[in-house]
Amino acid sequence: MAMQELLSRITRNSDVCFGKPVIRNMRYPVEMILELLSGEMSAENILTDYPDLEADDIKACMAYASEMVKVKSIHKIPAA
């Protein structure tokens, strides 16, 4: 599946999870899936625990995270 197709699975709706990015307008925030993956839970285990999700949803979360960290520069914000 192409990057744009994957990213289209990630939606934002102010009525769902306070407007956070979620998978296919369901109540599965991208951040939750990324936390599960970073906590060493496999994609297969996530799909078993959350049967509404598809393998491409997991890939979409990783693609979304990849896009979010693509920045041209990082600036330090001075402490208040």
mmCIF file of the N, C-alpha and C atoms, coordinates in Angstrom:
data_MODEL
# 
_entry.id   MODEL 
# 
loop_
_atom_site.group_PDB 
_atom_site.id 
_atom_site.type_symbol 
_atom_site.label_atom_id 
_atom_site.label_alt_id 
_atom_site.label_comp_id 
_atom_site.label_asym_id 
_atom_site.label_entity_id 
_atom_site.label_seq_id 
_atom_site.pdbx_PDB_ins_code 
_atom_site.Cartn_x 
_atom_site.Cartn_y 
_atom_site.Cartn_z 
_atom_site.occupancy 
_atom_site.B_iso_or_equiv 
_atom_site.pdbx_formal_charge 
_atom_site.auth_seq_id 
_atom_site.auth_comp_id 
_atom_site.auth_asym_id 
_atom_site.auth_atom_id 
_atom_site.pdbx_PDB_model_num 
ATOM 1   N N  . MET A 1 1  ? 0.852   -1.174  0.000  1.00 0.00 ? 1  MET A N  1 
ATOM 2   C CA . MET A 1 1  ? 0.000   0.000   0.000  1.00 0.00 ? 1  MET A CA 1 
ATOM 3   C C  . MET A 1 1  ? 0.900   1.240   0.000  1.00 0.00 ? 1  MET A C  1 
ATOM 4   N N  . ALA A 1 2  ? 0.574   2.215   -0.808 1.00 0.00 ? 2  ALA A N  1 
ATOM 5   C CA . ALA A 1 2  ? 1.358   3.439   -0.929 1.00 0.00 ? 2  ALA A CA 1 
ATOM 6   C C  . ALA A 1 2  ? 1.217   4.298   0.326  1.00 0.00 ? 2  ALA A C  1 
ATOM 7   N N  . MET A 1 3  ? 2.209   5.149   0.541  1.00 0.00 ? 3  MET A N  1 
ATOM 8   C CA . MET A 1 3  ? 2.233   6.007   1.729  1.00 0.00 ? 3  MET A CA 1 
ATOM 9   C C  . MET A 1 3  ? 0.951   6.824   1.864  1.00 0.00 ? 3  MET A C  1 
ATOM 10  N N  . GLN A 1 4  ? 0.491   7.441   0.787  1.00 0.00 ? 4  GLN A N  1 
ATOM 11  C CA . GLN A 1 4  ? -0.719  8.264   0.854  1.00 0.00 ? 4  GLN A CA 1 
ATOM 12  C C  . GLN A 1 4  ? -1.943  7.431   1.217  1.00 0.00 ? 4  GLN A C  1 
ATOM 13  N N  . GLU A 1 5  ? -2.004  6.213   0.719  1.00 0.00 ? 5  GLU A N  1 
ATOM 14  C CA . GLU A 1 5  ? -3.122  5.332   1.072  1.00 0.00 ? 5  GLU A CA 1 
ATOM 15  C C  . GLU A 1 5  ? -3.081  4.991   2.561  1.00 0.00 ? 5  GLU A C  1 
ATOM 16  N N  . LEU A 1 6  ? -1.879  4.719   3.062  1.00 0.00 ? 6  LEU A N  1 
ATOM 17  C CA . LEU A 1 6  ? -1.744  4.429   4.489  1.00 0.00 ? 6  LEU A CA 1 
ATOM 18  C C  . LEU A 1 6  ? -2.162  5.639   5.320  1.00 0.00 ? 6  LEU A C  1 
ATOM 19  N N  . LEU A 1 7  ? -1.653  6.804   4.946  1.00 0.00 ? 7  LEU A N  1 
ATOM 20  C CA . LEU A 1 7  ? -1.950  8.006   5.712  1.00 0.00 ? 7  LEU A CA 1 
ATOM 21  C C  . LEU A 1 7  ? -3.435  8.362   5.678  1.00 0.00 ? 7  LEU A C  1 
ATOM 22  N N  . SER A 1 8  ? -4.140  7.960   4.641  1.00 0.00 ? 8  SER A N  1 
ATOM 23  C CA . SER A 1 8  ? -5.578  8.247   4.576  1.00 0.00 ? 8  SER A CA 1 
ATOM 24  C C  . SER A 1 8  ? -6.364  7.463   5.627  1.00 0.00 ? 8  SER A C  1 
ATOM 25  N N  . ARG A 1 9  ? -5.749  6.438   6.209  1.00 0.00 ? 9  ARG A N  1 
ATOM 26  C CA . ARG A 1 9  ? -6.399  5.673   7.268  1.00 0.00 ? 9  ARG A CA 1 
ATOM 27  C C  . ARG A 1 9  ? -6.384  6.440   8.595  1.00 0.00 ? 9  ARG A C  1 
ATOM 28  N N  . ILE A 1 10 ? -5.527  7.438   8.692  1.00 0.00 ? 10 ILE A N  1 
ATOM 29  C CA . ILE A 1 10 ? -5.433  8.228   9.914  1.00 0.00 ? 10 ILE A CA 1 
ATOM 30  C C  . ILE A 1 10 ? -6.348  9.439   9.765  1.00 0.00 ? 10 ILE A C  1 
ATOM 31  N N  . THR A 1 11 ? -7.275  9.579   10.702 1.00 0.00 ? 11 THR A N  1 
ATOM 32  C CA . THR A 1 11 ? -8.266  10.651  10.626 1.00 0.00 ? 11 THR A CA 1 
ATOM 33  C C  . THR A 1 11 ? -8.250  11.476  11.904 1.00 0.00 ? 11 THR A C  1 
ATOM 34  N N  . ARG A 1 12 ? -8.792  12.672  11.792 1.00 0.00 ? 12 ARG A N  1 
ATOM 35  C CA . ARG A 1 12 ? -8.958  13.558  12.946 1.00 0.00 ? 12 ARG A CA 1 
ATOM 36  C C  . ARG A 1 12 ? -10.378 14.089  12.910 1.00 0.00 ? 12 ARG A C  1 
ATOM 37  N N  . ASN A 1 13 ? -11.050 13.976  14.034 1.00 0.00 ? 13 ASN A N  1 
ATOM 38  C CA . ASN A 1 13 ? -12.436 14.401  14.139 1.00 0.00 ? 13 ASN A CA 1 
ATOM 39  C C  . ASN A 1 13 ? -12.610 14.908  15.567 1.00 0.00 ? 13 ASN A C  1 
ATOM 40  N N  . SER A 1 14 ? -13.065 16.128  15.717 1.00 0.00 ? 14 SER A N  1 
ATOM 41  C CA . SER A 1 14 ? -13.185 16.709  17.058 1.00 0.00 ? 14 SER A CA 1 
ATOM 42  C C  . SER A 1 14 ? -14.146 15.924  17.947 1.00 0.00 ? 14 SER A C  1 
ATOM 43  N N  . ASP A 1 15 ? -15.008 15.116  17.356 1.00 0.00 ? 15 ASP A N  1 
ATOM 44  C CA . ASP A 1 15 ? -15.956 14.312  18.134 1.00 0.00 ? 15 ASP A CA 1 
ATOM 45  C C  . ASP A 1 15 ? -15.399 12.946  18.533 1.00 0.00 ? 15 ASP A C  1 
ATOM 46  N N  . VAL A 1 16 ? -14.204 12.624  18.068 1.00 0.00 ? 16 VAL A N  1 
ATOM 47  C CA . VAL A 1 16 ? -13.601 11.323  18.371 1.00 0.00 ? 16 VAL A CA 1 
ATOM 48  C C  . VAL A 1 16 ? -12.257 11.545  19.062 1.00 0.00 ? 16 VAL A C  1 
ATOM 49  N N  . CYS A 1 17 ? -12.147 11.081  20.287 1.00 0.00 ? 17 CYS A N  1 
ATOM 50  C CA . CYS A 1 17 ? -10.896 11.173  21.052 1.00 0.00 ? 17 CYS A CA 1 
ATOM 51  C C  . CYS A 1 17 ? -10.340 12.598  21.076 1.00 0.00 ? 17 CYS A C  1 
ATOM 52  N N  . PHE A 1 18 ? -11.235 13.571  21.263 1.00 0.00 ? 18 PHE A N  1 
ATOM 53  C CA . PHE A 1 18 ? -10.839 14.978  21.412 1.00 0.00 ? 18 PHE A CA 1 
ATOM 54  C C  . PHE A 1 18 ? -10.044 15.511  20.227 1.00 0.00 ? 18 PHE A C  1 
ATOM 55  N N  . GLY A 1 19 ? -10.254 14.941  19.053 1.00 0.00 ? 19 GLY A N  1 
ATOM 56  C CA . GLY A 1 19 ? -9.580  15.422  17.851 1.00 0.00 ? 19 GLY A CA 1 
ATOM 57  C C  . GLY A 1 19 ? -8.184  14.876  17.632 1.00 0.00 ? 19 GLY A C  1 
ATOM 58  N N  . LYS A 1 20 ? -7.762  13.929  18.479 1.00 0.00 ? 20 LYS A N  1 
ATOM 59  C CA . LYS A 1 20 ? -6.447  13.312  18.281 1.00 0.00 ? 20 LYS A CA 1 
ATOM 60  C C  . LYS A 1 20 ? -6.474  12.463  17.016 1.00 0.00 ? 20 LYS A C  1 
ATOM 61  N N  . PRO A 1 21 ? -5.312  12.243  16.402 1.00 0.00 ? 21 PRO A N  1 
ATOM 62  C CA . PRO A 1 21 ? -5.276  11.355  15.235 1.00 0.00 ? 21 PRO A CA 1 
ATOM 63  C C  . PRO A 1 21 ? -5.654  9.925   15.649 1.00 0.00 ? 21 PRO A C  1 
ATOM 64  N N  . VAL A 1 22 ? -6.593  9.356   14.932 1.00 0.00 ? 22 VAL A N  1 
ATOM 65  C CA . VAL A 1 22 ? -7.071  8.004   15.224 1.00 0.00 ? 22 VAL A CA 1 
ATOM 66  C C  . VAL A 1 22 ? -7.080  7.178   13.944 1.00 0.00 ? 22 VAL A C  1 
ATOM 67  N N  . ILE A 1 23 ? -7.308  5.903   14.097 1.00 0.00 ? 23 ILE A N  1 
ATOM 68  C CA . ILE A 1 23 ? -7.377  4.995   12.958 1.00 0.00 ? 23 ILE A CA 1 
ATOM 69  C C  . ILE A 1 23 ? -8.809  4.926   12.444 1.00 0.00 ? 23 ILE A C  1 
ATOM 70  N N  . ARG A 1 24 ? -8.974  5.255   11.174 1.00 0.00 ? 24 ARG A N  1 
ATOM 71  C CA . ARG A 1 24 ? -10.246 5.145   10.449 1.00 0.00 ? 24 ARG A CA 1 
ATOM 72  C C  . ARG A 1 24 ? -11.455 5.660   11.241 1.00 0.00 ? 24 ARG A C  1 
ATOM 73  N N  . ASN A 1 25 ? -11.285 6.775   11.910 1.00 0.00 ? 25 ASN A N  1 
ATOM 74  C CA . ASN A 1 25 ? -12.360 7.430   12.660 1.00 0.00 ? 25 ASN A CA 1 
ATOM 75  C C  . ASN A 1 25 ? -12.905 6.568   13.796 1.00 0.00 ? 25 ASN A C  1 
ATOM 76  N N  . MET A 1 26 ? -12.141 5.558   14.194 1.00 0.00 ? 26 MET A N  1 
ATOM 77  C CA . MET A 1 26 ? -12.516 4.734   15.341 1.00 0.00 ? 26 MET A CA 1 
ATOM 78  C C  . MET A 1 26 ? -11.782 5.263   16.564 1.00 0.00 ? 26 MET A C  1 
ATOM 79  N N  . ARG A 1 27 ? -12.112 4.767   17.695 1.00 0.00 ? 27 ARG A N  1 
ATOM 80  C CA . ARG A 1 27 ? -11.507 5.251   18.938 1.00 0.00 ? 27 ARG A CA 1 
ATOM 81  C C  . ARG A 1 27 ? -10.205 4.516   19.276 1.00 0.00 ? 27 ARG A C  1 
ATOM 82  N N  . TYR A 1 28 ? -9.333  4.446   18.290 1.00 0.00 ? 28 TYR A N  1 
ATOM 83  C CA . TYR A 1 28 ? -8.003  3.875   18.465 1.00 0.00 ? 28 TYR A CA 1 
ATOM 84  C C  . TYR A 1 28 ? -6.980  4.951   18.116 1.00 0.00 ? 28 TYR A C  1 
ATOM 85  N N  . PRO A 1 29 ? -6.521  5.712   19.137 1.00 0.00 ? 29 PRO A N  1 
ATOM 86  C CA . PRO A 1 29 ? -5.555  6.772   18.848 1.00 0.00 ? 29 PRO A CA 1 
ATOM 87  C C  . PRO A 1 29 ? -4.229  6.221   18.324 1.00 0.00 ? 29 PRO A C  1 
ATOM 88  N N  . VAL A 1 30 ? -3.645  6.948   17.391 1.00 0.00 ? 30 VAL A N  1 
ATOM 89  C CA . VAL A 1 30 ? -2.345  6.579   16.842 1.00 0.00 ? 30 VAL A CA 1 
ATOM 90  C C  . VAL A 1 30 ? -1.328  6.440   17.972 1.00 0.00 ? 30 VAL A C  1 
ATOM 91  N N  . GLU A 1 31 ? -1.356  7.373   18.922 1.00 0.00 ? 31 GLU A N  1 
ATOM 92  C CA . GLU A 1 31 ? -0.372  7.331   20.000 1.00 0.00 ? 31 GLU A CA 1 
ATOM 93  C C  . GLU A 1 31 ? -0.466  6.032   20.810 1.00 0.00 ? 31 GLU A C  1 
ATOM 94  N N  . MET A 1 32 ? -1.664  5.503   21.000 1.00 0.00 ? 32 MET A N  1 
ATOM 95  C CA . MET A 1 32 ? -1.819  4.255   21.746 1.00 0.00 ? 32 MET A CA 1 
ATOM 96  C C  . MET A 1 32 ? -1.146  3.096   21.003 1.00 0.00 ? 32 MET A C  1 
ATOM 97  N N  . ILE A 1 33 ? -1.362  3.028   19.698 1.00 0.00 ? 33 ILE A N  1 
ATOM 98  C CA . ILE A 1 33 ? -0.759  1.949   18.915 1.00 0.00 ? 33 ILE A CA 1 
ATOM 99  C C  . ILE A 1 33 ? 0.757   2.063   18.939 1.00 0.00 ? 33 ILE A C  1 
ATOM 100 N N  . LEU A 1 34 ? 1.274   3.277   18.811 1.00 0.00 ? 34 LEU A N  1 
ATOM 101 C CA . LEU A 1 34 ? 2.728   3.479   18.850 1.00 0.00 ? 34 LEU A CA 1 
ATOM 102 C C  . LEU A 1 34 ? 3.296   3.115   20.213 1.00 0.00 ? 34 LEU A C  1 
ATOM 103 N N  . GLU A 1 35 ? 2.580   3.440   21.279 1.00 0.00 ? 35 GLU A N  1 
ATOM 104 C CA . GLU A 1 35 ? 3.025   3.067   22.624 1.00 0.00 ? 35 GLU A CA 1 
ATOM 105 C C  . GLU A 1 35 ? 3.058   1.548   22.784 1.00 0.00 ? 35 GLU A C  1 
ATOM 106 N N  . LEU A 1 36 ? 2.049   0.869   22.271 1.00 0.00 ? 36 LEU A N  1 
ATOM 107 C CA . LEU A 1 36 ? 2.027   -0.594  22.351 1.00 0.00 ? 36 LEU A CA 1 
ATOM 108 C C  . LEU A 1 36 ? 3.211   -1.186  21.593 1.00 0.00 ? 36 LEU A C  1 
ATOM 109 N N  . LEU A 1 37 ? 3.473   -0.664  20.404 1.00 0.00 ? 37 LEU A N  1 
ATOM 110 C CA . LEU A 1 37 ? 4.600   -1.162  19.608 1.00 0.00 ? 37 LEU A CA 1 
ATOM 111 C C  . LEU A 1 37 ? 5.933   -0.885  20.298 1.00 0.00 ? 37 LEU A C  1 
ATOM 112 N N  . SER A 1 38 ? 6.072   0.294   20.890 1.00 0.00 ? 38 SER A N  1 
ATOM 113 C CA . SER A 1 38 ? 7.331   0.632   21.555 1.00 0.00 ? 38 SER A CA 1 
ATOM 114 C C  . SER A 1 38 ? 7.499   -0.142  22.859 1.00 0.00 ? 38 SER A C  1 
ATOM 115 N N  . GLY A 1 39 ? 6.400   -0.639  23.390 1.00 0.00 ? 39 GLY A N  1 
ATOM 116 C CA . GLY A 1 39 ? 6.454   -1.465  24.587 1.00 0.00 ? 39 GLY A CA 1 
ATOM 117 C C  . GLY A 1 39 ? 6.682   -2.932  24.266 1.00 0.00 ? 39 GLY A C  1 
ATOM 118 N N  . GLU A 1 40 ? 7.142   -3.194  23.070 1.00 0.00 ? 40 GLU A N  1 
ATOM 119 C CA . GLU A 1 40 ? 7.501   -4.528  22.601 1.00 0.00 ? 40 GLU A CA 1 
ATOM 120 C C  . GLU A 1 40 ? 6.309   -5.443  22.353 1.00 0.00 ? 40 GLU A C  1 
ATOM 121 N N  . MET A 1 41 ? 5.134   -4.865  22.174 1.00 0.00 ? 41 MET A N  1 
ATOM 122 C CA . MET A 1 41 ? 3.980   -5.670  21.764 1.00 0.00 ? 41 MET A CA 1 
ATOM 123 C C  . MET A 1 41 ? 4.056   -5.796  20.253 1.00 0.00 ? 41 MET A C  1 
ATOM 124 N N  . SER A 1 42 ? 3.904   -6.983  19.743 1.00 0.00 ? 42 SER A N  1 
ATOM 125 C CA . SER A 1 42 ? 4.005   -7.187  18.298 1.00 0.00 ? 42 SER A CA 1 
ATOM 126 C C  . SER A 1 42 ? 2.725   -6.725  17.600 1.00 0.00 ? 42 SER A C  1 
ATOM 127 N N  . ALA A 1 43 ? 2.858   -6.440  16.325 1.00 0.00 ? 43 ALA A N  1 
ATOM 128 C CA . ALA A 1 43 ? 1.693   -6.060  15.530 1.00 0.00 ? 43 ALA A CA 1 
ATOM 129 C C  . ALA A 1 43 ? 0.658   -7.181  15.555 1.00 0.00 ? 43 ALA A C  1 
ATOM 130 N N  . GLU A 1 44 ? 1.129   -8.408  15.507 1.00 0.00 ? 44 GLU A N  1 
ATOM 131 C CA . GLU A 1 44 ? 0.205   -9.557  15.542 1.00 0.00 ? 44 GLU A CA 1 
ATOM 132 C C  . GLU A 1 44 ? -0.585  -9.586  16.850 1.00 0.00 ? 44 GLU A C  1 
ATOM 133 N N  . ASN A 1 45 ? 0.079   -9.297  17.964 1.00 0.00 ? 45 ASN A N  1 
ATOM 134 C CA . ASN A 1 45 ? -0.620  -9.275  19.259 1.00 0.00 ? 45 ASN A CA 1 
ATOM 135 C C  . ASN A 1 45 ? -1.626  -8.136  19.324 1.00 0.00 ? 45 ASN A C  1 
ATOM 136 N N  . ILE A 1 46 ? -1.263  -6.992  18.777 1.00 0.00 ? 46 ILE A N  1 
ATOM 137 C CA . ILE A 1 46 ? -2.189  -5.856  18.753 1.00 0.00 ? 46 ILE A CA 1 
ATOM 138 C C  . ILE A 1 46 ? -3.428  -6.221  17.946 1.00 0.00 ? 46 ILE A C  1 
ATOM 139 N N  . LEU A 1 47 ? -3.218  -6.837  16.799 1.00 0.00 ? 47 LEU A N  1 
ATOM 140 C CA . LEU A 1 47 ? -4.353  -7.227  15.951 1.00 0.00 ? 47 LEU A CA 1 
ATOM 141 C C  . LEU A 1 47 ? -5.231  -8.278  16.624 1.00 0.00 ? 47 LEU A C  1 
ATOM 142 N N  . THR A 1 48 ? -4.631  -9.132  17.424 1.00 0.00 ? 48 THR A N  1 
ATOM 143 C CA . THR A 1 48 ? -5.403  -10.131 18.168 1.00 0.00 ? 48 THR A CA 1 
ATOM 144 C C  . THR A 1 48 ? -6.228  -9.460  19.261 1.00 0.00 ? 48 THR A C  1 
ATOM 145 N N  . ASP A 1 49 ? -5.598  -8.510  19.969 1.00 0.00 ? 49 ASP A N  1 
ATOM 146 C CA . ASP A 1 49 ? -6.283  -7.829  21.069 1.00 0.00 ? 49 ASP A CA 1 
ATOM 147 C C  . ASP A 1 49 ? -7.342  -6.838  20.596 1.00 0.00 ? 49 ASP A C  1 
ATOM 148 N N  . TYR A 1 50 ? -7.168  -6.298  19.400 1.00 0.00 ? 50 TYR A N  1 
ATOM 149 C CA . TYR A 1 50 ? -8.079  -5.297  18.851 1.00 0.00 ? 50 TYR A CA 1 
ATOM 150 C C  . TYR A 1 50 ? -8.545  -5.762  17.468 1.00 0.00 ? 50 TYR A C  1 
ATOM 151 N N  . PRO A 1 51 ? -9.531  -6.657  17.416 1.00 0.00 ? 51 PRO A N  1 
ATOM 152 C CA . PRO A 1 51 ? -9.935  -7.279  16.154 1.00 0.00 ? 51 PRO A CA 1 
ATOM 153 C C  . PRO A 1 51 ? -10.520 -6.312  15.116 1.00 0.00 ? 51 PRO A C  1 
ATOM 154 N N  . ASP A 1 52 ? -10.890 -5.100  15.517 1.00 0.00 ? 52 ASP A N  1 
ATOM 155 C CA . ASP A 1 52 ? -11.376 -4.112  14.544 1.00 0.00 ? 52 ASP A CA 1 
ATOM 156 C C  . ASP A 1 52 ? -10.253 -3.574  13.673 1.00 0.00 ? 52 ASP A C  1 
ATOM 157 N N  . LEU A 1 53 ? -9.017  -3.737  14.117 1.00 0.00 ? 53 LEU A N  1 
ATOM 158 C CA . LEU A 1 53 ? -7.875  -3.196  13.389 1.00 0.00 ? 53 LEU A CA 1 
ATOM 159 C C  . LEU A 1 53 ? -7.383  -4.165  12.323 1.00 0.00 ? 53 LEU A C  1 
ATOM 160 N N  . GLU A 1 54 ? -6.723  -3.594  11.313 1.00 0.00 ? 54 GLU A N  1 
ATOM 161 C CA . GLU A 1 54 ? -6.128  -4.369  10.224 1.00 0.00 ? 54 GLU A CA 1 
ATOM 162 C C  . GLU A 1 54 ? -4.634  -4.105  10.195 1.00 0.00 ? 54 GLU A C  1 
ATOM 163 N N  . ALA A 1 55 ? -3.900  -4.987  9.571  1.00 0.00 ? 55 ALA A N  1 
ATOM 164 C CA . ALA A 1 55 ? -2.440  -4.843  9.498  1.00 0.00 ? 55 ALA A CA 1 
ATOM 165 C C  . ALA A 1 55 ? -2.047  -3.493  8.900  1.00 0.00 ? 55 ALA A C  1 
ATOM 166 N N  . ASP A 1 56 ? -2.777  -3.028  7.910  1.00 0.00 ? 56 ASP A N  1 
ATOM 167 C CA . ASP A 1 56 ? -2.461  -1.732  7.306  1.00 0.00 ? 56 ASP A CA 1 
ATOM 168 C C  . ASP A 1 56 ? -2.696  -0.569  8.272  1.00 0.00 ? 56 ASP A C  1 
ATOM 169 N N  . ASP A 1 57 ? -3.532  -0.762  9.274  1.00 0.00 ? 57 ASP A N  1 
ATOM 170 C CA . ASP A 1 57 ? -3.727  0.279   10.288 1.00 0.00 ? 57 ASP A CA 1 
ATOM 171 C C  . ASP A 1 57 ? -2.454  0.468   11.113 1.00 0.00 ? 57 ASP A C  1 
ATOM 172 N N  . ILE A 1 58 ? -1.791  -0.626  11.434 1.00 0.00 ? 58 ILE A N  1 
ATOM 173 C CA . ILE A 1 58 ? -0.536  -0.560  12.181 1.00 0.00 ? 58 ILE A CA 1 
ATOM 174 C C  . ILE A 1 58 ? 0.521   0.145   11.325 1.00 0.00 ? 58 ILE A C  1 
ATOM 175 N N  . LYS A 1 59 ? 0.583   -0.243  10.063 1.00 0.00 ? 59 LYS A N  1 
ATOM 176 C CA . LYS A 1 59 ? 1.526   0.407   9.143  1.00 0.00 ? 59 LYS A CA 1 
ATOM 177 C C  . LYS A 1 59 ? 1.207   1.895   9.009  1.00 0.00 ? 59 LYS A C  1 
ATOM 178 N N  . ALA A 1 60 ? -0.067  2.230   8.984  1.00 0.00 ? 60 ALA A N  1 
ATOM 179 C CA . ALA A 1 60 ? -0.477  3.628   8.866  1.00 0.00 ? 60 ALA A CA 1 
ATOM 180 C C  . ALA A 1 60 ? -0.010  4.440   10.067 1.00 0.00 ? 60 ALA A C  1 
ATOM 181 N N  . CYS A 1 61 ? -0.074  3.870   11.246 1.00 0.00 ? 61 CYS A N  1 
ATOM 182 C CA . CYS A 1 61 ? 0.402   4.567   12.450 1.00 0.00 ? 61 CYS A CA 1 
ATOM 183 C C  . CYS A 1 61 ? 1.897   4.840   12.359 1.00 0.00 ? 61 CYS A C  1 
ATOM 184 N N  . MET A 1 62 ? 2.648   3.865   11.887 1.00 0.00 ? 62 MET A N  1 
ATOM 185 C CA . MET A 1 62 ? 4.095   4.063   11.748 1.00 0.00 ? 62 MET A CA 1 
ATOM 186 C C  . MET A 1 62 ? 4.393   5.089   10.654 1.00 0.00 ? 62 MET A C  1 
ATOM 187 N N  . ALA A 1 63 ? 3.636   5.063   9.569  1.00 0.00 ? 63 ALA A N  1 
ATOM 188 C CA . ALA A 1 63 ? 3.828   6.046   8.500  1.00 0.00 ? 63 ALA A CA 1 
ATOM 189 C C  . ALA A 1 63 ? 3.504   7.449   9.002  1.00 0.00 ? 63 ALA A C  1 
ATOM 190 N N  . TYR A 1 64 ? 2.457   7.562   9.794  1.00 0.00 ? 64 TYR A N  1 
ATOM 191 C CA . TYR A 1 64 ? 2.067   8.854   10.358 1.00 0.00 ? 64 TYR A CA 1 
ATOM 192 C C  . TYR A 1 64 ? 3.169   9.381   11.274 1.00 0.00 ? 64 TYR A C  1 
ATOM 193 N N  . ALA A 1 65 ? 3.687   8.534   12.126 1.00 0.00 ? 65 ALA A N  1 
ATOM 194 C CA . ALA A 1 65 ? 4.775   8.946   13.023 1.00 0.00 ? 65 ALA A CA 1 
ATOM 195 C C  . ALA A 1 65 ? 5.988   9.386   12.221 1.00 0.00 ? 65 ALA A C  1 
ATOM 196 N N  . SER A 1 66 ? 6.286   8.664   11.170 1.00 0.00 ? 66 SER A N  1 
ATOM 197 C CA . SER A 1 66 ? 7.409   9.024   10.307 1.00 0.00 ? 66 SER A CA 1 
ATOM 198 C C  . SER A 1 66 ? 7.225   10.412  9.715  1.00 0.00 ? 66 SER A C  1 
ATOM 199 N N  . GLU A 1 67 ? 6.029   10.710  9.269  1.00 0.00 ? 67 GLU A N  1 
ATOM 200 C CA . GLU A 1 67 ? 5.747   12.030  8.696  1.00 0.00 ? 67 GLU A CA 1 
ATOM 201 C C  . GLU A 1 67 ? 5.837   13.125  9.758  1.00 0.00 ? 67 GLU A C  1 
ATOM 202 N N  . MET A 1 68 ? 5.434   12.837  10.967 1.00 0.00 ? 68 MET A N  1 
ATOM 203 C CA . MET A 1 68 ? 5.424   13.839  12.024 1.00 0.00 ? 68 MET A CA 1 
ATOM 204 C C  . MET A 1 68 ? 6.830   14.239  12.482 1.00 0.00 ? 68 MET A C  1 
ATOM 205 N N  . VAL A 1 69 ? 7.793   13.365  12.306 1.00 0.00 ? 69 VAL A N  1 
ATOM 206 C CA . VAL A 1 69 ? 9.153   13.701  12.749 1.00 0.00 ? 69 VAL A CA 1 
ATOM 207 C C  . VAL A 1 69 ? 10.000  14.307  11.636 1.00 0.00 ? 69 VAL A C  1 
ATOM 208 N N  . LYS A 1 70 ? 9.437   14.444  10.460 1.00 0.00 ? 70 LYS A N  1 
ATOM 209 C CA . LYS A 1 70 ? 10.154  15.084  9.355  1.00 0.00 ? 70 LYS A CA 1 
ATOM 210 C C  . LYS A 1 70 ? 10.041  16.595  9.519  1.00 0.00 ? 70 LYS A C  1 
ATOM 211 N N  . VAL A 1 71 ? 11.107  17.184  10.036 1.00 0.00 ? 71 VAL A N  1 
ATOM 212 C CA . VAL A 1 71 ? 11.135  18.626  10.239 1.00 0.00 ? 71 VAL A CA 1 
ATOM 213 C C  . VAL A 1 71 ? 12.412  19.184  9.615  1.00 0.00 ? 71 VAL A C  1 
ATOM 214 N N  . LYS A 1 72 ? 12.367  20.447  9.268  1.00 0.00 ? 72 LYS A N  1 
ATOM 215 C CA . LYS A 1 72 ? 13.548  21.071  8.676  1.00 0.00 ? 72 LYS A CA 1 
ATOM 216 C C  . LYS A 1 72 ? 14.548  21.498  9.739  1.00 0.00 ? 72 LYS A C  1 
ATOM 217 N N  . SER A 1 73 ? 14.056  21.910  10.900 1.00 0.00 ? 73 SER A N  1 
ATOM 218 C CA . SER A 1 73 ? 14.964  22.304  11.968 1.00 0.00 ? 73 SER A CA 1 
ATOM 219 C C  . SER A 1 73 ? 14.242  22.197  13.309 1.00 0.00 ? 73 SER A C  1 
ATOM 220 N N  . ILE A 1 74 ? 15.047  22.106  14.331 1.00 0.00 ? 74 ILE A N  1 
ATOM 221 C CA . ILE A 1 74 ? 14.520  22.037  15.701 1.00 0.00 ? 74 ILE A CA 1 
ATOM 222 C C  . ILE A 1 74 ? 15.108  23.208  16.466 1.00 0.00 ? 74 ILE A C  1 
ATOM 223 N N  . HIS A 1 75 ? 14.258  23.938  17.154 1.00 0.00 ? 75 HIS A N  1 
ATOM 224 C CA . HIS A 1 75 ? 14.696  25.088  17.933 1.00 0.00 ? 75 HIS A CA 1 
ATOM 225 C C  . HIS A 1 75 ? 14.443  24.845  19.404 1.00 0.00 ? 75 HIS A C  1 
ATOM 226 N N  . LYS A 1 76 ? 15.421  25.132  20.212 1.00 0.00 ? 76 LYS A N  1 
ATOM 227 C CA . LYS A 1 76 ? 15.270  24.996  21.654 1.00 0.00 ? 76 LYS A CA 1 
ATOM 228 C C  . LYS A 1 76 ? 14.428  26.159  22.148 1.00 0.00 ? 76 LYS A C  1 
ATOM 229 N N  . ILE A 1 77 ? 13.437  25.845  22.962 1.00 0.00 ? 77 ILE A N  1 
ATOM 230 C CA . ILE A 1 77 ? 12.581  26.873  23.553 1.00 0.00 ? 77 ILE A CA 1 
ATOM 231 C C  . ILE A 1 77 ? 13.155  27.193  24.925 1.00 0.00 ? 77 ILE A C  1 
ATOM 232 N N  . PRO A 1 78 ? 13.489  28.458  25.184 1.00 0.00 ? 78 PRO A N  1 
ATOM 233 C CA . PRO A 1 78 ? 14.068  28.814  26.476 1.00 0.00 ? 78 PRO A CA 1 
ATOM 234 C C  . PRO A 1 78 ? 13.086  28.542  27.619 1.00 0.00 ? 78 PRO A C  1 
ATOM 235 N N  . ALA A 1 79 ? 13.625  28.099  28.733 1.00 0.00 ? 79 ALA A N  1 
ATOM 236 C CA . ALA A 1 79 ? 12.797  27.850  29.914 1.00 0.00 ? 79 ALA A CA 1 
ATOM 237 C C  . ALA A 1 79 ? 12.254  29.166  30.432 1.00 0.00 ? 79 ALA A C  1 
ATOM 238 N N  . ALA A 1 80 ? 11.053  29.118  30.937 1.00 0.00 ? 80 ALA A N  1 
ATOM 239 C CA . ALA A 1 80 ? 10.415  30.349  31.453 1.00 0.00 ? 80 ALA A CA 1 
ATOM 240 C C  . ALA A 1 80 ? 10.989  30.765  32.781 1.00 0.00 ? 80 ALA A C  1 
# 
